[in-house]
Amino acid sequence: MTAPVKFSNASRNDHDTVPLHAESGKTGQSADNKFRLLRGCWLFVMILLLIVIALALVFDRNLCRSKRSHNSIMEDESSRVEGGISDVISETKEAADGFRIVCYYVIQSNNTRSRILPPHSLDPYYCTHIIIGFSAIENGTLQPQNDDYLDVYKKVIALKKVNPSLKVLLSVEDMSSYGEFSRMISTDLHRTTFIKNAISFLNKTGFDGIDLDWEFPSWPDADLNQVKNFSLLIAELRQYVSKEAQHMLLSAAVAAPDLIIQQSYEVGELAKYLDFVSIMSYDYHMFSEFLPLTGPNAPLYPRDQELGYMRTLNADWSANRWLELGMPRKKINVGIPTYGHSFRLTNENNNGWNAPASGFGYTGTDGFTSYPDACKFLKDRKTNHNFDDSYQVPYAYNGNEWISYENELSVKLKAMYVKEKRFGGAMIYSLNSDDFYGECGAKKFVLTRTVNDILTSDDG
């Protein structure tokens, strides 16, 4: 409809309105009014058009600015992910052009299943870092689990005289979310006491850093205070060593399963302050009453048949998950085990993946098998062994006995993966489970040496 127009006419009330087609006798006034109306409409349209053009220019400018800002953010993010956070750690203490080979050396105790490996049997050149496990927290301070450990510490640290580039760290362990670790991080005072005591001890003993092996914060009970306090501990450790012991490395052994990763860590905070993390990408499958089926200890990739959560139980998925959550690629060590797991089959004729099992196998100790254990098992002519091209790991069975293990090929493929994906390095757990006496063949520490050969070669 056409809107009514108001006229200022003395003969009419100011509030009267007259349609455009009215007052036909007054042709000149009507034409003039129409002209004014058209001119007004034309001006309104022009003003509206100018407003639209102006808005378009502003939008285009903001869009360009947004794109530039987005690109800048992406460039900054890429720089942060690849090189660390410069305003927190000015530069990494690791060689920029080399891969880390971080090896755990475990002192045998009642808390471990590791074989006794004499310190004098260690080679100072197979690993870039040796992490000695494990110390404990007692009364809020770092303590060797046994006084005899001090002598072992000194012998391992003495390897640096042979290879000055070798770094030796001490790992502090707690296998409970409500043990000494939890109590130590619970207050500012407790954290400060631990940090000062720990760094003083490490300095006096000759260590190059500390490794935090807490399995796991806030797991299985979701305690957000533990997550926050663990981040605070690491931040305060970094702040303290930056002033008092700048040579000290800070590392952590971290979980591989997604459920634990998300519940236990503020990955972005860990990324700011740690020199590196070592993903425990093993123990994906072992005998359990909750899931009494055979499976690979440390698959590199999933099988096509796996769906949902089961598809996440492999090293590739875990490493990429840590990347997605903000851990820089160069700070990630992908875990490579030298041990496997044994199972007791329910039916020896059902002997592949996901075969029902009734318990641990007899090979090894409590289901944990060292590489020499696997070698002995394979020497039996009745043993059948297979290599899975999807998981990229081997398995073997003989009657009711079934084992998942690592061999030279599987660790080679894992090391090649680390190299091709340009992660920071590999973590080997552990030297104790490798063949350090040459029981499997002529080479000693054959699995560790295989990883070393790949990561130190110039190929790729």
C-alpha positions in Angstrom: 0.0 0.0 0.0 1.0 3.6 -0.6 1.6 5.5 2.6 -0.4 8.7 3.3 1.4 12.0 3.1 0.8 15.0 5.5 0.1 18.5 4.2 0.6 21.8 6.0 -2.6 23.6 5.0 -4.3 26.2 7.1 -7.7 25.1 5.9 -7.0 21.6 7.3 -6.2 20.3 10.7 -2.5 19.6 11.1 -3.4 16.0 12.0 -5.4 15.4 8.8 -3.9 13.2 6.1 -4.7 13.2 2.4 -3.9 10.4 -0.1 -1.7 11.2 -3.1 -4.6 10.9 -5.5 -6.8 13.4 -3.6 -7.1 17.2 -4.4 -7.1 16.6 -8.2 -8.1 20.3 -8.7 -4.9 21.5 -7.4 -2.7 20.0 -10.2 0.3 22.2 -9.7 0.6 21.6 -5.9 0.0 17.9 -6.5 2.7 17.7 -9.2 5.1 19.6 -6.9 4.4 17.3 -4.0 5.0 14.2 -6.2 8.3 15.7 -7.4 9.4 16.3 -3.8 8.3 12.7 -2.9 10.3 11.2 -5.7 13.3 13.3 -5.0 13.1 12.2 -1.3 12.8 8.6 -2.3 15.8 9.0 -4.7 17.9 10.5 -1.9 16.8 7.8 0.5 17.8 5.1 -2.0 21.2 6.8 -2.7 21.9 7.1 1.0 21.0 3.5 1.6 23.2 2.4 -1.3 26.1 4.4 0.2 25.6 2.8 3.6 25.6 -0.7 2.0 28.8 0.1 0.1 30.5 1.5 3.3 29.5 -1.6 5.2 30.8 -3.8 2.5 34.1 -2.0 2.6 34.3 -2.3 6.3 33.4 -6.0 6.2 36.0 -6.7 3.5 38.7 -4.8 5.5 37.8 -6.8 8.7 37.8 -10.0 6.7 41.3 -9.3 5.4 42.4 -8.3 8.8 40.8 -11.5 10.2 42.6 -13.6 7.7 45.9 -12.0 8.4 45.3 -12.4 12.1 44.3 -16.1 11.6 47.4 -16.7 9.5 49.5 -15.0 12.1 48.0 -17.1 14.8 48.5 -20.3 12.8 52.1 -19.3 12.2 52.6 -18.5 15.8 50.9 -21.8 16.9 53.1 -23.8 14.4 56.1 -22.1 15.8 55.0 -22.8 19.4 54.2 -26.4 18.6 57.4 -27.1 16.8 59.8 -25.1 18.9 58.3 -24.8 22.3 57.1 -21.7 24.1 59.8 -19.1 23.9 58.6 -16.8 26.7 58.8 -19.7 29.1 61.8 -21.7 27.9 64.2 -19.6 25.9 65.6 -22.6 24.1 65.5 -26.4 24.4 68.4 -28.1 26.1 68.3 -30.8 23.4 70.3 -30.9 20.2 68.1 -29.3 17.5 69.2 -31.7 14.8 69.1 -35.0 16.7 66.6 -37.5 18.1 66.5 -38.4 21.7 66.9 -42.0 22.7 65.6 -42.0 26.3 66.3 -45.4 28.0 64.9 -46.4 31.4 67.3 -48.3 33.6 65.5 -49.9 36.5 67.1 -50.9 39.7 65.4 -54.2 40.7 63.2 -54.0 43.8 60.1 -55.7 45.1 58.1 -53.1 43.2 59.4 -54.0 39.8 59.5 -57.1 37.6 62.8 -56.0 36.0 65.8 -58.3 35.7 69.0 -57.4 37.5 71.1 -55.4 35.1 74.6 -54.6 36.5 75.6 -50.9 35.9 78.9 -52.0 34.4 77.0 -53.8 31.6 75.5 -50.6 30.3 76.9 -49.0 27.1 77.1 -45.2 27.3 76.5 -44.7 23.6 73.3 -46.5 22.9 71.1 -43.9 24.6 71.2 -40.1 24.6 69.5 -40.1 28.0 69.4 -42.8 30.8 66.6 -42.4 33.3 67.3 -44.4 36.5 64.2 -45.8 38.1 63.0 -45.4 40.7 63.2 -43.0 43.6 60.2 -42.3 45.9 58.7 -39.5 47.9 58.9 -39.9 51.7 57.8 -37.2 54.1 57.5 -34.8 51.1 61.1 -35.3 50.0 62.8 -37.2 47.2 64.5 -40.4 48.6 66.2 -43.4 47.1 64.1 -46.5 47.8 67.2 -48.1 49.3 70.5 -46.8 50.6 72.3 -49.2 48.2 70.8 -47.3 45.3 73.3 -44.4 45.9 76.1 -46.6 44.7 74.2 -47.6 41.6 73.5 -43.9 40.9 77.2 -43.1 41.0 78.1 -45.9 38.7 75.6 -44.9 36.0 76.5 -41.2 36.3 80.1 -42.2 35.9 79.3 -43.3 32.3 79.3 -39.5 31.4 83.0 -39.6 31.8 83.1 -42.0 28.8 80.4 -40.2 26.9 80.2 -36.5 28.0 77.1 -36.0 25.9 75.1 -38.6 27.9 72.4 -37.2 30.2 71.4 -39.1 33.3 68.1 -38.4 35.0 66.4 -39.8 38.2 62.8 -40.8 38.0 60.5 -40.4 41.0 57.6 -42.8 40.9 54.2 -43.2 42.5 51.7 -45.8 41.3 48.7 -44.4 43.2 46.7 -41.2 42.7 46.4 -40.9 46.5 49.9 -41.7 47.6 52.9 -39.6 48.6 52.8 -37.7 45.3 49.3 -36.5 45.9 50.1 -35.3 49.4 53.3 -33.6 48.2 51.6 -31.5 45.6 48.6 -30.5 47.7 49.9 -27.3 49.1 52.4 -24.5 48.1 54.6 -25.3 51.1 54.8 -29.0 50.4 55.6 -28.4 46.7 58.3 -25.9 47.6 59.9 -28.2 50.2 60.0 -31.1 47.6 61.4 -28.9 44.8 64.2 -27.5 46.9 65.1 -30.9 48.4 65.0 -32.7 45.1 67.1 -30.3 43.1 69.6 -30.1 45.9 69.9 -33.9 45.9 70.2 -34.1 42.2 72.8 -31.4 42.0 75.0 -33.0 44.7 74.7 -36.5 43.2 75.5 -35.3 39.7 72.2 -35.9 37.9 71.2 -33.9 34.9 67.5 -33.8 35.6 64.3 -35.2 37.1 61.7 -37.4 35.6 58.1 -37.5 37.0 56.4 -40.9 36.8 53.1 -40.4 38.5 50.6 -43.1 37.4 48.3 -41.2 37.3 47.0 -37.9 38.6 43.3 -37.8 39.1 42.9 -41.5 37.9 40.6 -43.3 38.3 38.8 -40.8 40.6 38.4 -37.4 38.9 40.1 -35.0 41.3 40.6 -31.8 39.4 42.7 -30.4 42.2 45.3 -33.1 41.5 45.4 -32.1 37.9 45.8 -28.4 38.7 48.4 -29.1 41.4 50.5 -31.3 39.2 50.6 -28.5 36.6 51.7 -26.1 39.4 54.4 -28.5 40.5 55.9 -28.6 37.1 55.6 -24.8 36.6 57.3 -24.2 40.0 60.0 -26.7 39.2 60.8 -24.9 36.0 60.8 -21.5 37.8 63.2 -22.9 40.4 65.7 -24.6 38.1 65.7 -21.6 35.8 67.2 -19.7 38.7 69.1 -22.3 40.7 70.1 -25.1 38.3 69.6 -24.1 34.6 71.2 -27.3 33.3 68.5 -29.5 34.9 66.1 -31.3 32.5 62.5 -31.8 33.4 60.6 -34.7 32.0 57.5 -36.8 32.7 56.4 -40.3 31.8 52.8 -39.9 30.6 49.8 -42.0 29.8 48.8 -43.3 26.4 45.1 -44.1 26.7 42.8 -41.2 25.8 40.6 -41.5 28.9 43.6 -41.1 31.2 45.2 -38.3 29.1 42.1 -36.2 29.3 41.4 -36.7 33.0 45.0 -36.5 34.3 46.8 -33.7 32.5 46.6 -30.1 31.5 48.6 -30.8 28.4 49.1 -27.1 27.5 50.6 -26.4 30.9 52.9 -29.4 30.7 54.0 -28.2 27.2 55.1 -24.9 28.6 57.5 -26.2 31.2 58.7 -29.7 30.5 61.7 -30.4 28.2 60.0 -33.6 27.0 57.4 -36.2 27.8 57.7 -39.9 27.2 54.5 -41.5 26.2 54.0 -45.0 27.7 52.7 -46.4 24.5 52.6 -50.0 25.7 50.5 -52.2 28.0 47.6 -51.5 25.6 46.6 -55.2 26.1 47.5 -57.6 28.9 45.6 -60.3 30.6 42.8 -58.8 32.7 39.7 -60.3 34.3 37.8 -57.4 32.8 39.0 -58.2 29.3 40.4 -61.8 29.2 41.5 -61.7 25.6 44.8 -61.8 23.8 46.1 -58.6 22.3 49.2 -56.7 21.3 51.3 -55.1 24.0 52.4 -52.2 21.8 50.8 -52.0 18.4 52.0 -49.2 16.1 48.7 -48.8 14.2 45.2 -50.2 14.6 43.6 -53.0 12.5 40.9 -52.2 10.0 38.4 -54.3 12.0 38.8 -52.2 15.2 36.2 -49.6 15.9 35.5 -47.0 18.6 37.7 -47.0 21.6 39.6 -50.1 20.5 40.9 -48.1 17.5 42.6 -45.7 19.8 44.8 -48.3 21.5 48.0 -47.9 19.5 51.1 -45.8 19.5 50.2 -43.7 16.5 46.9 -42.7 17.9 48.4 -41.8 21.3 51.2 -39.7 19.9 48.8 -37.8 17.7 46.4 -37.2 20.6 49.2 -35.6 22.6 49.9 -33.4 19.6 46.3 -32.4 19.2 46.1 -31.4 22.8 49.1 -29.0 22.5 52.3 -30.9 23.2 55.0 -29.8 20.7 56.1 -32.5 18.3 59.8 -32.1 19.3 58.9 -32.7 23.0 57.3 -36.0 22.4 59.2 -39.3 22.9 57.2 -42.3 21.6 57.5 -45.3 23.9 59.1 -48.5 22.6 59.0 -51.5 25.0 61.6 -54.3 25.0 59.2 -56.6 26.9 55.9 -58.3 26.1 53.0 -60.1 27.8 52.0 -63.7 28.1 48.6 -65.3 28.2 47.2 -68.7 29.0 44.8 -69.7 26.2 41.4 -71.1 27.1 41.4 -73.1 23.8 44.7 -73.8 22.1 43.0 -74.0 18.8 41.8 -70.4 19.1 45.1 -68.7 19.1 44.9 -65.4 17.2 44.0 -61.9 18.3 41.2 -61.6 20.8 41.4 -65.2 21.7 39.9 -66.0 25.2 42.5 -66.4 27.9 42.2 -67.8 31.4 45.2 -66.0 33.0 48.8 -65.0 32.7 51.1 -67.4 30.7 54.0 -69.2 32.3 56.5 -67.3 30.2 58.1 -64.5 32.2 56.9 -63.1 35.5 53.2 -62.3 36.2 52.6 -62.1 32.5 55.6 -59.8 31.8 58.1 -61.3 29.3 61.6 -60.0 28.6 63.1 -60.2 25.1 65.3 -63.2 26.2 62.1 -64.9 27.5 60.6 -64.5 24.1 63.7 -65.8 22.4 63.7 -69.0 24.5 60.0 -69.5 23.7 60.6 -69.1 20.0 63.4 -71.6 20.0 61.0 -74.4 20.7 60.2 -76.1 17.4 56.5 -76.4 18.3 56.2 -72.6 18.7 54.3 -70.8 15.9 55.2 -67.2 15.4 53.5 -64.6 13.2 53.9 -60.9 12.3 50.8 -58.8 11.9 51.1 -56.2 9.1 48.4 -54.0 10.6 49.6 -53.8 14.2 53.2 -54.2 12.9 54.1 -56.4 15.9 54.7 -60.2 16.3 53.0 -62.8 18.4 53.6 -66.5 19.0 51.9 -69.5 20.6 52.7 -73.0 21.6 49.8 -75.1 22.9 48.0 -73.0 25.5 50.9 -70.5 25.9 50.6 -67.3 23.9 52.8 -64.2 23.9 52.8 -60.7 22.5 56.4 -59.4 22.2 58.8 -57.1 20.3 61.5 -58.2 17.9 64.1 -56.4 15.7 61.6 -55.7 12.9 58.9 -54.3 15.2 61.2 -51.9 17.0 62.8 -50.9 13.7 59.4 -49.9 12.4 58.6 -47.9 15.5 61.9 -46.1 15.2 61.3 -45.4 11.5 57.9 -44.0 12.5 59.5 -41.6 15.0 61.9 -40.5 12.4 59.5 -40.1 9.5 57.0 -38.2 11.7 59.7 -36.0 13.2 58.9 -36.6 16.8 61.5 -35.6 19.4 62.7 -39.2 19.9 62.0 -42.6 21.3 61.7 -43.8 24.9 62.8 -47.4 25.6 61.4 -49.3 28.5 63.6 -50.8 29.5 67.2 -51.7 29.2 66.6 -54.4 31.7 64.2 -56.3 29.4 66.5 -56.2 26.4 69.0 -58.9 25.7 72.0 -57.5 27.6 73.8 -60.9 27.8 73.5 -61.9 24.2 71.1 -64.8 24.9 69.2 -64.3 21.6 72.2 -63.8 19.4 75.6 -62.3 19.0 74.5 -58.7 19.6 73.8 -57.4 23.1 71.0 -54.9 23.7 69.8 -55.8 20.2 66.5 -54.0 20.4 68.0 -50.8 21.8 70.7 -50.9 19.3 68.2 -51.3 16.5 66.4 -48.1 17.6 69.7 -46.3 17.9 70.8 -47.4 14.4 67.7 -45.9 12.9 67.6 -42.7 14.8 71.3 -41.9 14.4 71.6 -42.8 10.7 71.7 -40.0 8.1 69.1 -41.7 6.0 65.8 -39.8 5.9 
